[in-house]
């Protein structure tokens, strides 16, 4: 992984040779401070894990419709797998040292997520090339997998607060991508109720009404139909594929930590916690929303 060589070389030079002996402690301290301040969080790695799983899904779909192209792009994805394995090794070493943090830098996560996005974009372009031209109509009842771009809590949220999310998995109609992954979704907090100690549970109700595709706003009406925390993909992580690489070690780091999803989906699409607890939806929480009316996407 070429982008890691410079970091390794810098670390070696900092500890080698008599000339560096007098300043070795200072240099090492600076390196550790920089690494700590730029360390990826568990949520950053969870987003990467979700992106890798979605890439697996896209490649699998392409292999069904166009086996030759699917195999070729799967070979390109091998370098992404190697980079993911590299991060997995770093995370395991941090675990084995019983040290805090993830052991992975934000730069490494950003680089890998960029590579994933570029490959997925190429897959989507190939889908569009084979599909018929014309506007695409996404029928009512279609479910969209979305990822929150912010944290939400029934303790602090106020009715009419703005909520932002992004499309996690592309929506395809007749082989063409109608709603690309990464498209922005906006909405509001329809209602919020803070918990009362030992009595009333926290409650949040969200309403997403605007989708942005290629810079164009599309009005829509949705309802939340599923709430997914980091443990919901455990069965997927056990399968082969790029999405399985980080699964085990990331699950171990996430287990028992604070900042997990608190709440379950109740009737009417509201998220409700237990009595005396507030609903907590950390950044990166995955929801499924269902279109309540058809959506036409201009091409």
C-alpha positions in Angstrom: 0.0 0.0 0.0 2.0 2.8 -1.3 0.5 5.6 0.6 1.7 4.1 3.9 5.4 3.9 2.8 6.1 7.6 3.5 4.7 7.3 7.1 6.8 4.2 7.7 10.0 5.8 6.3 9.4 8.9 8.5 9.1 6.8 11.6 12.3 4.9 10.8 14.3 8.0 10.1 13.0 9.5 13.4 14.6 6.7 15.4 17.7 6.0 13.3 21.3 7.3 13.3 23.3 9.3 15.9 22.3 12.6 14.4 18.7 11.9 15.4 19.5 10.6 18.9 19.3 14.0 20.6 15.9 14.8 19.2 14.5 11.3 19.0 12.1 11.8 21.9 10.7 15.0 20.6 10.2 13.6 17.1 8.5 10.5 18.5 6.3 12.6 20.7 5.2 14.8 17.8 4.4 11.7 15.7 2.3 10.2 18.4 0.5 13.5 19.0 -0.2 13.9 15.2 -1.4 10.3 15.0 -3.7 10.7 18.0 -5.3 13.9 16.7 -5.9 12.4 13.3 -7.2 9.0 14.4 -10.3 7.6 12.9 -13.2 7.0 15.2 -15.3 3.9 15.5 -18.1 5.7 13.6 -15.7 6.6 10.8 -14.8 2.9 10.5 -18.4 1.9 10.7 -19.2 4.1 7.7 -16.3 2.5 5.8 -17.6 -0.9 6.6 -21.0 0.1 5.3 -19.4 1.4 2.1 -17.5 -1.9 1.6 -20.7 -3.9 2.1 -22.5 -1.8 -0.5 -19.6 -2.2 -3.0 -20.0 -6.0 -2.5 -23.7 -5.7 -3.4 -23.0 -3.6 -6.5 -20.4 -6.0 -7.7 -22.7 -9.0 -7.2 -25.5 -7.3 -9.1 -23.1 -6.4 -12.0 -21.8 -10.0 -12.1 -25.3 -11.3 -12.6 -26.2 -8.9 -15.4 -22.7 -8.7 -17.1 -20.4 -11.5 -15.9 -17.3 -10.4 -17.8 -17.5 -6.8 -16.6 -18.3 -8.0 -13.1 -15.2 -10.2 -13.0 -13.0 -7.4 -14.4 -14.1 -4.9 -11.8 -14.0 -7.5 -9.0 -10.3 -7.8 -9.9 -9.9 -4.0 -9.5 -11.6 -4.4 -6.1 -8.8 -6.7 -4.9 -6.6 -3.7 -4.2 -9.4 -2.2 -2.0 -9.6 -5.6 -0.2 -5.8 -5.4 0.4 -6.1 -1.9 1.9 -9.0 -3.0 4.1 -6.9 -6.0 5.3 -4.1 -3.5 6.1 -6.4 -1.5 8.3 -7.7 -4.6 9.9 -4.2 -5.6 10.9 -3.6 -2.2 12.5 -6.8 -2.4 14.4 -6.0 -5.9 15.7 -2.6 -4.8 16.8 -4.2 -1.9 18.8 -6.6 -4.4 20.4 -3.8 -6.8 21.3 -1.9 -3.9 22.9 -5.0 -3.1 25.0 -4.5 0.5 23.9 -7.3 3.0 23.4 -8.4 4.2 20.0 -8.5 2.4 16.6 -4.9 2.6 15.4 -6.2 3.8 12.0 -5.8 7.4 10.7 -8.6 9.5 9.2 -6.4 9.9 6.1 -6.4 6.1 5.6 -10.1 5.9 6.0 -10.7 8.8 3.6 -8.4 7.4 1.0 -10.1 4.0 1.1 -13.6 5.5 1.0 -12.6 7.6 -2.0 -11.4 4.4 -3.8 -14.7 2.7 -3.0 -16.8 5.6 -4.2 -14.8 5.8 -7.5 -15.3 2.1 -8.3 -19.0 2.3 -7.4 -19.4 5.3 -9.7 -17.9 3.3 -12.5 -20.4 0.4 -11.8 -23.3 2.8 -11.9 -22.2 4.4 -15.2 -22.0 0.9 -16.8 -25.6 0.2 -15.5 -26.8 3.5 -17.0 -25.1 2.7 -20.3 -27.0 -0.5 -20.8 -30.3 0.9 -19.6 -32.9 2.6 -21.8 -33.0 6.4 -22.0 -35.7 8.5 -20.5 -37.0 9.6 -17.1 -37.1 7.0 -14.3 -40.2 6.5 -12.2 -39.5 5.1 -8.7 -42.8 3.4 -7.5 -44.5 4.0 -4.2 -43.5 1.4 -1.7 -39.8 1.5 -2.7 -37.5 1.3 0.4 -34.4 3.5 0.6 -31.5 2.7 2.8 -30.2 5.9 4.3 -27.4 6.9 6.7 -27.7 9.8 9.1 -25.1 12.5 8.7 -25.6 13.8 12.2 -26.4 12.5 15.7 -30.0 12.9 17.0 -31.2 12.7 20.6 -34.7 13.0 22.0 -33.1 14.9 24.9 -32.0 17.8 22.7 -33.9 17.6 19.5 -36.7 20.2 18.9 -39.6 19.9 16.5 -38.8 21.3 13.1 -35.0 20.8 13.5 -33.3 20.0 10.2 -32.1 16.4 9.6 -29.6 15.4 7.0 -28.9 12.0 5.7 -27.5 10.3 2.5 -28.6 7.4 0.4 -26.5 4.4 1.4 -27.4 2.0 -1.4 -28.3 3.0 -5.0 -31.9 2.6 -6.2 -32.1 0.9 -9.7 -35.0 1.0 -12.1 -34.9 -1.3 -15.2 -31.1 -1.6 -14.8 -30.4 2.1 -14.5 -29.5 4.0 -11.3 -32.4 6.3 -10.5 -31.0 7.4 -7.1 -27.2 7.2 -6.7 -25.6 6.3 -3.5 -24.4 9.4 -1.7 -27.4 11.5 -2.8 -28.4 14.0 -0.1 -31.7 13.5 1.8 -33.2 16.2 4.0 -36.0 16.3 6.4 -37.1 17.5 9.8 -37.8 16.3 13.3 -41.6 15.9 13.1 -41.9 15.5 16.9 -39.6 15.0 19.9 -40.3 14.0 23.4 -37.5 13.9 26.1 -37.5 11.1 28.6 -38.6 11.6 32.2 -36.8 9.7 34.8 -38.4 6.3 35.6 -41.6 7.4 33.8 -41.8 8.6 30.2 -39.6 7.2 27.5 -37.9 9.4 24.9 -39.4 9.5 21.5 -38.3 10.8 18.1 -40.3 11.0 14.8 -38.5 12.0 11.6 -39.9 13.1 8.3 -37.7 13.2 5.1 -39.2 15.3 2.4 -36.4 16.4 0.0 -34.0 14.4 -2.1 -31.2 15.9 -4.2 -30.1 14.1 -7.3 -27.5 15.6 -9.6 -28.1 19.0 -7.9 -31.9 18.9 -8.5 -34.4 18.9 -5.6 -37.1 16.3 -5.7 -40.0 16.5 -3.3 -41.0 13.2 -1.7 -43.1 11.8 1.1 -41.6 9.0 3.2 -42.1 7.0 6.4 -39.4 5.3 8.5 -39.9 1.5 8.4 -36.7 0.1 9.9 -33.9 1.0 12.3 -30.6 -0.7 12.0 -27.7 -0.5 14.5 -24.1 -1.7 14.0 -25.0 -5.3 15.1 -27.7 -5.7 12.3 -25.1 -6.6 9.7 -23.4 -9.3 11.7 -24.7 -12.1 9.5 -23.4 -10.2 6.4 -20.0 -9.8 8.0 -19.7 -13.6 8.3 -20.0 -14.0 4.5 -17.1 -13.9 2.1 -16.4 -10.6 0.3 -14.8 -7.2 0.8 -17.5 -6.3 3.3 -16.4 -9.2 5.6 -12.8 -8.0 6.1 -13.4 -5.4 8.8 -16.5 -7.1 10.3 -15.1 -9.2 13.1 -12.5 -6.8 14.5 -14.8 -3.8 14.2 -17.6 -5.7 15.9 -15.2 -6.4 18.8 -14.3 -2.7 19.1 -17.9 -1.6 19.0 -19.1 -4.2 21.6 -20.1 -2.7 24.8 -19.0 0.9 23.9 -21.1 4.0 24.6 -22.7 5.9 21.8 -24.7 2.9 20.5 -28.2 3.2 19.0 -30.8 3.5 21.8 -34.4 3.0 20.8 -36.7 0.7 18.7 -39.1 1.5 15.9 -42.7 1.8 17.1 -45.9 2.3 15.2 -46.2 5.2 12.8 -42.4 5.3 12.2 -41.5 6.8 15.6 -38.3 5.7 17.4 -39.0 5.0 21.1 -36.7 4.2 24.0 -37.3 2.4 27.3 -38.9 4.3 30.1 -36.5 6.8 31.6 -34.2 6.7 28.6 -33.7 9.1 25.7 -33.6 8.0 22.1 -30.0 8.2 20.8 -29.3 7.9 17.1 -25.5 8.4 16.5 -24.1 9.7 13.3 -23.9 6.9 10.8 -27.1 5.2 12.0 -28.8 3.4 9.1 -32.5 3.7 8.6 -34.9 2.4 5.9 -37.6 4.8 4.7 -40.4 3.9 2.3 -41.7 6.1 -0.5 -45.4 6.9 0.2 -45.9 8.2 -3.4 -44.1 7.7 -6.7 -41.0 9.7 -7.5 -39.9 10.7 -11.0 -36.2 11.3 -11.6 -35.3 13.3 -14.6 -32.4 12.1 -16.7 
